[in-house]
Amino acid sequence: MKAVLCRQFGEPLSVEDIEPRPLDKGEVRIKVAACGINFPDTLIIEGKYQFKPDLPFSPGGEIAGDVIEVAPDVSGFAVGDPVIAVTLWGGFAEQVIATPAQLMHRPAAMDAVTAAAFSMTYGTSCHALKQRAALQPGETLLVLGAAGGVGLAAVELGREMGATVIAAASTAEKLALARDYGAAETIDYGQGSLKDQVKALTGGKGVDVIYDPVGGDLGAEAVRALAWNGRLLIVGFAGGRIQQIPANLPLLKGASVVGVFWGAFREKESSLDAENFRQLFAWHGEGRLKPLISETFPLERAADALAALTSRRAMGKLVLTV
């Protein structure tokens, strides 16, 4: 099979023909149709993620495809089933092996490219807003990086959960996209202080919840825009640097700084995650969630897809097709 391989952390990827390994007990083989591109992929390739695969490996942890082989001891999945697989790596290839715990049955109405752009963004954002922030109807939600994959999903879900959504991004084009996806107000990073713009839009009150996948200077400033009893969701550090937050700021606001790690939540609280996805799949089936795939790339152009992500040119999701 063809696979994109990382042979040394931080070095260029290669596309090679490799021999698929036999299944072990408790495993399922999937013919990959599409694989989403995500920020953690770049960290894993650089050897900077909290989990490190054995070398060589294929990046890619958000996969859509069809089951082509099932170990004898596996139940619940059969050859021919369309599935979504959430793995840490392995998806930039024509086949991937997963365990049943890493699989979800793909809704019949969801095509493979859409499915490969759905699980991580909507799974992360739903867990963040529902379980971690307990976002309530009528509250105000500020989304940083609002035109990216997880950010745009947070805008949509905030709207569906009855919040007033303020989207923050770096260009007029990205802000227009966020408005199309449900943002009531927008903030351009280049037009002055984030805190001052938030205060102006909220009558000086601040926002109830901040969804922050960016980190860096924006993440550090964001806590100053919280209202009393606000919640700052730490989702990721796509800006390239982990922010330092003075502890007195959440103290003065009675605020919470809350970590969001969807992968661990999916593993440790699988029943709640399954409940989240029942709702997410229902909303998608009703046309209320519309994942934006701004560009697709063939497997051989995986390096180009990753470069488009890291340069922040992309809006919504990028997907490899196999």
C-alpha positions in Angstrom: 0.0 0.0 0.0 1.0 3.6 -0.4 1.7 5.6 2.8 3.2 9.0 3.7 6.0 8.3 6.1 7.8 10.3 8.7 11.2 8.5 9.1 12.8 11.1 11.4 11.1 13.8 13.5 11.3 17.2 11.9 12.5 15.9 8.5 10.6 15.9 5.2 7.9 13.3 4.7 8.2 10.6 2.0 5.6 8.7 0.0 6.4 5.0 -0.2 5.0 1.6 -0.9 5.0 -0.5 2.2 3.6 -3.9 3.2 0.5 -3.8 5.4 1.0 -5.7 8.7 -1.4 -8.5 9.7 -4.2 -7.8 12.1 -3.7 -8.5 15.8 -6.5 -9.5 18.2 -9.0 -6.7 18.8 -8.2 -4.8 15.6 -10.0 -3.7 12.4 -8.5 -2.8 9.0 -9.9 0.2 7.2 -9.6 1.2 3.6 -8.9 4.9 3.9 -11.0 7.2 1.7 -10.1 10.5 3.3 -8.1 11.9 6.2 -8.4 15.3 7.9 -5.4 17.6 8.4 -5.1 18.9 12.0 -2.7 21.0 14.0 -1.6 18.1 16.2 -0.4 16.3 13.0 2.3 19.0 12.7 3.4 18.6 16.3 3.6 14.8 16.0 5.8 15.1 12.9 8.1 17.5 14.8 8.2 15.2 17.8 6.6 17.9 19.9 3.4 16.2 20.8 2.7 14.6 24.2 2.6 11.2 22.5 5.4 10.0 20.2 5.0 7.1 17.8 7.7 4.7 16.9 9.5 5.6 13.7 8.8 5.4 10.9 5.0 6.2 11.0 2.3 7.8 9.0 0.7 11.0 10.4 -3.0 11.6 10.3 -5.5 10.8 13.1 -9.0 11.7 11.6 -10.0 9.0 9.1 -13.0 8.1 7.0 -13.3 4.9 5.1 -14.7 1.4 5.0 -14.0 -1.7 7.0 -12.2 -4.3 4.9 -11.0 -6.8 7.6 -12.1 -7.6 11.2 -10.2 -9.7 13.7 -12.2 -12.8 14.8 -12.7 -11.5 18.4 -14.1 -8.1 17.3 -17.8 -7.4 17.5 -19.9 -4.4 16.5 -18.1 -3.9 13.1 -18.2 -5.9 9.9 -16.6 -5.8 6.5 -18.2 -3.1 4.4 -19.2 -0.8 7.3 -18.5 2.9 6.5 -16.7 4.3 9.6 -14.9 7.2 11.1 -11.6 6.4 12.9 -10.0 8.6 15.4 -6.4 7.6 15.9 -3.4 9.6 16.9 -1.6 8.7 13.6 -1.6 6.3 10.7 -4.2 7.9 8.4 -2.0 9.3 5.7 -2.1 5.9 4.0 -4.3 3.7 1.8 -5.1 1.5 4.9 -5.1 2.0 8.6 -5.6 -0.4 11.5 -7.7 0.7 14.5 -9.5 -0.7 17.5 -13.2 -0.6 18.0 -12.8 2.0 20.7 -11.3 4.3 18.0 -14.2 3.8 15.6 -17.6 5.3 15.0 -20.2 4.1 12.5 -20.5 6.8 9.8 -24.0 8.2 9.1 -25.3 7.1 5.8 -25.9 10.7 4.7 -22.3 11.8 5.4 -19.8 11.3 2.6 -16.2 10.3 3.4 -14.6 13.8 2.8 -17.1 15.4 5.1 -16.6 12.7 7.7 -12.8 13.2 7.6 -13.3 16.8 8.5 -16.0 16.2 11.3 -14.9 14.2 14.3 -12.0 16.2 15.8 -13.3 19.7 15.2 -16.9 19.1 16.3 -16.0 16.6 18.9 -13.5 19.0 20.5 -15.8 22.0 20.3 -18.9 20.2 21.6 -17.0 18.8 24.6 -15.5 22.2 25.3 -18.8 24.1 25.2 -21.0 21.4 26.7 -19.0 19.6 29.4 -16.2 22.0 30.1 -17.9 25.5 29.9 -21.5 24.4 30.5 -22.5 27.1 28.0 -26.0 28.3 28.6 -28.6 29.9 26.2 -28.3 33.7 26.4 -24.6 33.7 27.4 -21.9 35.4 25.3 -19.2 33.3 23.6 -16.0 34.7 22.2 -14.2 32.4 19.7 -10.6 33.1 18.9 -9.3 31.7 15.6 -12.9 31.6 14.4 -12.2 30.7 10.8 -10.1 27.7 11.6 -11.4 24.1 11.9 -12.2 24.0 15.6 -13.0 27.7 15.7 -15.6 27.5 13.0 -17.2 24.5 14.6 -17.3 26.4 17.9 -19.1 29.3 16.2 -21.7 26.9 14.8 -22.2 25.0 18.0 -22.4 28.2 20.1 -25.2 29.4 17.8 -27.0 26.0 18.1 -26.7 26.2 21.9 -28.4 29.6 22.0 -25.3 31.8 22.8 -24.5 35.1 21.3 -21.3 34.4 19.4 -18.5 36.9 18.9 -15.9 35.7 16.3 -12.3 37.0 16.3 -10.0 36.5 13.4 -7.2 38.2 11.4 -8.8 39.2 8.1 -12.1 40.5 6.8 -12.6 37.4 4.7 -12.3 35.2 7.8 -14.7 37.4 9.7 -17.3 37.3 6.9 -17.1 33.5 6.9 -17.6 33.4 10.7 -20.7 35.6 10.2 -22.1 33.2 7.6 -21.6 30.4 10.2 -23.6 32.1 13.0 -21.4 34.9 14.6 -23.5 37.8 15.7 -20.5 40.1 16.1 -16.9 40.1 14.9 -13.5 41.3 16.1 -10.5 42.0 13.8 -7.2 41.4 15.7 -5.6 44.2 13.8 -8.1 46.9 15.0 -6.8 47.4 18.5 -6.9 45.7 21.9 -8.9 42.5 22.1 -10.1 43.4 25.5 -11.3 46.9 24.4 -13.2 45.5 21.4 -14.9 42.9 23.6 -15.9 45.6 26.2 -17.3 47.8 23.4 -19.4 45.0 22.1 -20.7 43.9 25.5 -21.4 47.2 27.1 -18.4 46.8 29.4 -19.5 43.5 30.8 -17.1 41.1 29.0 -17.9 37.6 27.7 -19.1 34.6 29.6 -17.0 32.0 27.7 -13.8 32.3 25.6 -12.9 29.5 23.3 -9.1 29.7 22.7 -7.3 27.4 20.3 -4.6 30.0 19.6 -2.7 30.7 22.8 0.3 33.1 22.6 -0.3 36.8 23.2 -4.0 36.6 22.2 -4.6 33.8 24.8 -2.8 35.9 27.5 -4.9 39.0 26.7 -8.2 37.0 26.3 -8.6 36.4 30.1 -8.9 40.2 30.5 -12.1 40.1 28.4 -13.9 37.7 30.7 -17.1 38.7 32.6 -17.7 37.9 36.2 -17.9 34.0 36.6 -16.4 33.7 33.1 -14.8 30.6 31.7 -11.6 30.6 29.6 -11.3 27.4 27.6 -7.7 26.4 26.8 -8.1 24.3 23.6 -4.7 24.5 21.9 -1.7 26.7 20.9 -1.9 27.1 17.2 -0.2 30.5 17.6 2.9 28.6 18.4 3.4 29.6 22.0 1.8 28.6 25.3 0.5 31.7 27.0 1.3 32.8 30.6 -1.8 33.9 32.5 -1.4 36.0 35.7 -3.2 34.1 38.4 -4.7 37.3 39.9 -6.9 37.9 36.8 -9.2 34.9 37.2 -9.2 35.6 40.9 -10.5 39.1 40.5 -13.2 38.0 38.0 -14.3 34.8 39.9 -13.4 33.1 36.6 -12.3 29.6 35.7 -9.4 28.6 33.4 -10.5 25.2 32.0 -8.5 22.7 30.0 -10.0 20.9 27.0 -8.5 17.6 25.9 -11.1 15.9 23.8 -8.9 12.8 23.1 -8.6 12.0 26.8 -12.3 12.7 27.3 -13.3 10.3 24.5 -11.2 7.6 26.1 -12.2 8.2 29.8 -15.8 9.2 29.3 -16.8 7.3 26.2 -20.6 7.3 26.9 -20.7 11.1 27.2 -18.7 11.4 24.0 -21.1 9.0 22.2 -24.0 11.1 23.4 -22.3 14.2 22.0 -21.9 12.6 18.6 -25.5 11.4 18.5 -26.5 15.1 18.8 -23.8 16.2 16.3 -24.7 13.7 13.7 -28.4 14.6 14.1 -27.7 18.3 13.7 -25.6 17.5 10.6 -28.4 15.3 9.2 -30.8 18.2 9.6 -28.5 20.6 7.8 -27.7 22.7 10.9 -24.0 21.9 10.8 -22.1 22.3 7.6 -18.4 21.5 7.8 -16.3 23.7 5.6 -13.7 21.9 3.6 -11.7 24.7 1.9 -9.4 22.4 -0.1 -8.6 18.7 -0.7 -5.2 17.2 -1.6 -4.3 13.8 -3.0 -2.2 11.6 -0.7 1.0 12.4 -2.5 0.6 16.1 -1.7 0.4 15.7 2.1 3.4 18.0 2.6 1.6 20.8 0.7 -1.6 20.3 2.8 0.4 20.6 6.0 2.2 23.7 4.7 -1.2 25.3 3.9 -2.3 24.6 7.5 0.8 25.9 9.2 0.8 29.1 7.1 -2.7 29.9 8.3 -3.9 30.3 4.7 -6.7 27.7 5.2 -10.2 28.4 6.4 -12.3 25.5 7.8 -10.7 22.1 7.2 -8.2 20.6 4.7 -8.6 17.0 3.8 -6.4 14.4 2.1 -8.2 12.1 -0.3 -7.0 8.5 -1.0 
